[in-house]
């Protein structure tokens, strides 16, 4: 029997942390997504243009979300916070807002930003039209710049091929960005104590130099 003054532990009354430990593991979520797409993703020829446009846009939106999450303070990221920002009426719930913020943060280069504006325009037309649309009628697809390697870019004037190639390249680039950001975050985390110690030492030296001059 425990002593009368022994600490009683009741899991039901345990104080909850400010940030739920079961928050979003960005790296794990990203790996699930990339594993599912290993070997590339195919926008099959038997899909309608509408299916191709909406599937490609959805993938791009998801990969922009991953890239943007890498700019969040990862220790504070919870599923609720992510939902508040990216879902419903959240600040980054629209295709347009994600493109703009990704561009502002330097996640998108000029080529990606250019193509994403066209991809968004085409996607919006398909999403909001009551009639059945076809990519062959969208001349804007011929202005898509990605892939920027001429050997990879379709030389044809087939608008669907140009659209698919650009979307695939955008997804690839966003994936590379997120992978690099995850690797960088892991390195910084492993050396966090060392980095803080160097910063504190430098600040101490700066204040000491300032005091000596005054």
C-alpha positions as CSV (number, residue, x, y, z in Angstrom):
1,X,0.0,0.0,0.0
2,X,1.3,3.4,-0.9
3,X,2.1,5.9,1.9
4,X,-0.8,8.4,2.7
5,X,1.2,11.3,1.4
6,X,2.4,9.6,-1.8
7,X,1.7,11.4,-5.0
8,X,-1.5,10.1,-6.6
9,X,-1.4,9.9,-10.3
10,X,-4.7,10.0,-12.2
11,X,-4.3,10.0,-16.0
12,X,-7.6,11.7,-16.3
13,X,-6.5,14.8,-14.4
14,X,-3.1,15.0,-16.0
15,X,-2.4,18.5,-17.3
16,X,-2.4,18.7,-21.1
17,X,0.6,20.3,-22.9
18,X,0.0,23.5,-24.8
19,X,0.8,21.7,-28.0
20,X,-0.7,18.2,-28.5
21,X,2.1,15.7,-28.9
22,X,0.0,13.9,-31.6
23,X,0.7,16.9,-33.9
24,X,1.5,16.7,-37.6
25,X,4.7,15.0,-38.5
26,X,5.4,16.8,-41.7
27,X,8.2,14.4,-42.7
28,X,6.1,11.3,-42.2
29,X,3.1,12.8,-44.1
30,X,5.4,13.8,-46.9
31,X,7.0,10.4,-47.2
32,X,3.6,8.7,-47.3
33,X,2.7,11.0,-50.3
34,X,6.0,10.5,-52.1
35,X,6.0,6.7,-51.5
36,X,2.5,6.5,-53.1
37,X,3.9,8.3,-56.1
38,X,7.2,6.5,-56.4
39,X,8.2,6.1,-60.0
40,X,6.2,9.1,-60.9
41,X,2.5,9.6,-61.3
42,X,0.6,8.9,-64.5
43,X,-2.2,11.0,-65.9
44,X,-3.4,8.1,-68.0
45,X,-4.5,8.6,-71.6
46,X,-7.9,7.2,-70.9
47,X,-8.7,10.0,-68.5
48,X,-10.9,12.8,-69.7
49,X,-9.3,16.3,-69.9
50,X,-11.4,17.3,-66.9
51,X,-10.1,14.5,-64.8
52,X,-6.5,15.3,-65.9
53,X,-6.9,19.0,-65.0
54,X,-8.5,18.5,-61.6
55,X,-6.2,15.6,-60.6
56,X,-3.1,17.5,-61.5
57,X,-4.2,20.7,-59.8
58,X,-5.0,18.7,-56.6
59,X,-1.6,17.1,-56.5
60,X,0.1,20.5,-57.0
61,X,-2.0,22.0,-54.2
62,X,-0.9,19.2,-51.8
63,X,2.7,19.6,-52.7
64,X,2.5,23.4,-52.2
65,X,1.0,22.7,-48.8
66,X,4.0,20.5,-47.9
67,X,6.4,23.2,-49.1
68,X,4.7,25.9,-47.1
69,X,4.6,23.8,-44.0
70,X,8.4,23.6,-44.1
71,X,8.4,27.4,-43.5
72,X,6.2,27.0,-40.3
73,X,7.8,26.6,-36.9
74,X,7.7,22.9,-36.9
75,X,7.5,22.5,-33.1
76,X,4.2,24.4,-33.1
77,X,2.5,22.6,-36.0
78,X,-0.6,20.6,-35.0
79,X,-3.2,19.1,-37.2
80,X,-5.7,21.7,-36.0
81,X,-3.4,24.6,-36.9
82,X,-2.8,23.0,-40.4
83,X,-6.6,22.6,-40.9
84,X,-7.2,26.2,-39.8
85,X,-4.7,27.5,-42.3
86,X,-5.3,25.2,-45.3
87,X,-8.9,24.0,-45.1
88,X,-12.3,25.6,-45.3
89,X,-11.9,29.4,-45.2
90,X,-8.3,29.3,-44.1
91,X,-5.8,31.9,-45.3
92,X,-4.1,29.3,-47.6
93,X,-7.1,27.3,-48.6
94,X,-7.2,28.4,-52.2
95,X,-5.0,27.5,-55.1
96,X,-4.4,31.2,-55.8
97,X,-3.3,32.0,-52.2
98,X,-0.9,29.1,-52.1
99,X,0.7,30.2,-55.4
100,X,1.0,33.8,-54.2
101,X,2.6,32.9,-50.9
102,X,4.9,30.3,-52.3
103,X,6.1,32.9,-54.8
104,X,6.6,35.5,-52.1
105,X,8.6,33.1,-50.0
106,X,10.9,32.1,-52.9
107,X,9.6,28.5,-53.0
108,X,8.6,29.1,-56.7
109,X,11.1,30.3,-59.2
110,X,9.9,32.6,-62.1
111,X,9.2,29.6,-64.4
112,X,7.1,27.8,-61.9
113,X,5.2,30.9,-61.0
114,X,4.5,31.6,-64.7
115,X,3.2,28.1,-65.4
116,X,1.2,27.9,-62.2
117,X,-0.8,31.0,-63.1
118,X,-1.7,29.3,-66.4
119,X,-2.5,26.0,-64.7
120,X,-4.7,27.8,-62.1
121,X,-6.6,29.6,-64.9
122,X,-7.2,26.4,-66.8
123,X,-8.2,24.6,-63.6
124,X,-10.7,27.3,-62.7
125,X,-12.2,27.2,-66.1
126,X,-12.8,23.5,-65.8
127,X,-14.0,23.7,-62.2
128,X,-16.6,26.3,-62.8
129,X,-17.9,25.6,-66.3
130,X,-21.3,23.8,-66.7
131,X,-20.2,22.6,-70.1
132,X,-17.7,20.0,-70.9
133,X,-14.3,21.6,-71.8
134,X,-11.3,20.3,-73.7
135,X,-7.7,21.2,-73.3
136,X,-7.4,21.5,-77.1
137,X,-9.3,24.8,-76.8
138,X,-6.8,26.3,-74.4
139,X,-4.1,28.1,-76.4
140,X,-2.6,29.3,-73.1
141,X,-1.2,25.7,-72.7
142,X,1.2,26.5,-75.5
143,X,2.8,29.2,-73.4
144,X,3.8,26.8,-70.6
145,X,7.5,26.9,-70.1
146,X,8.2,23.8,-68.0
147,X,10.1,21.5,-68.2
148,X,12.7,24.1,-69.0
149,X,15.0,21.5,-70.5
150,X,14.1,21.4,-74.2
151,X,14.8,17.6,-74.3
152,X,12.1,17.0,-71.7
153,X,9.5,19.5,-73.0
154,X,7.1,18.2,-75.5
155,X,7.8,19.8,-78.9
156,X,4.3,19.1,-80.1
157,X,1.5,21.7,-80.1
158,X,-0.6,19.1,-78.3
159,X,-2.0,21.3,-75.5
160,X,-2.8,18.3,-73.3
161,X,0.7,17.0,-73.4
162,X,2.1,20.4,-72.7
163,X,-0.2,20.8,-69.7
164,X,0.6,17.4,-68.2
165,X,4.3,17.9,-68.7
166,X,4.3,21.2,-66.9
167,X,2.2,19.9,-64.0
168,X,4.5,16.9,-63.5
169,X,7.5,19.2,-63.5
170,X,6.0,21.5,-61.0
171,X,5.2,18.6,-58.7
172,X,8.7,17.3,-59.1
173,X,10.3,20.7,-58.2
174,X,8.0,21.2,-55.1
175,X,9.0,17.7,-54.0
176,X,12.7,18.4,-54.4
177,X,12.2,21.7,-52.4
178,X,10.4,19.9,-49.5
179,X,12.9,17.0,-49.4
180,X,15.8,19.5,-49.2
181,X,14.0,21.5,-46.5
182,X,13.4,18.4,-44.5
183,X,17.1,17.4,-44.7
184,X,18.2,20.9,-43.7
185,X,15.8,20.9,-40.8
186,X,17.2,17.6,-39.6
187,X,20.8,18.9,-39.7
188,X,19.9,22.1,-37.9
189,X,18.0,20.1,-35.2
190,X,21.0,17.8,-34.7
191,X,23.3,20.8,-34.2
192,X,20.8,23.1,-32.4
193,X,22.6,23.2,-29.1
194,X,25.9,24.0,-30.8
195,X,24.4,26.8,-32.9
196,X,22.7,28.4,-29.9
197,X,26.0,28.2,-27.9
198,X,27.9,29.9,-30.8
199,X,25.2,32.6,-31.0
200,X,25.2,33.3,-27.3
201,X,29.0,33.5,-27.3
202,X,29.0,36.0,-30.1
203,X,26.3,38.1,-28.5
204,X,28.3,38.1,-25.2
205,X,31.4,39.2,-27.1
206,X,29.5,42.0,-28.8
207,X,28.0,43.3,-25.6
208,X,31.4,43.2,-23.9
209,X,33.0,45.1,-26.8
210,X,30.2,47.7,-26.6
211,X,30.7,48.1,-22.8
212,X,34.4,48.5,-23.2
213,X,34.0,51.3,-25.7
214,X,31.4,53.2,-23.5
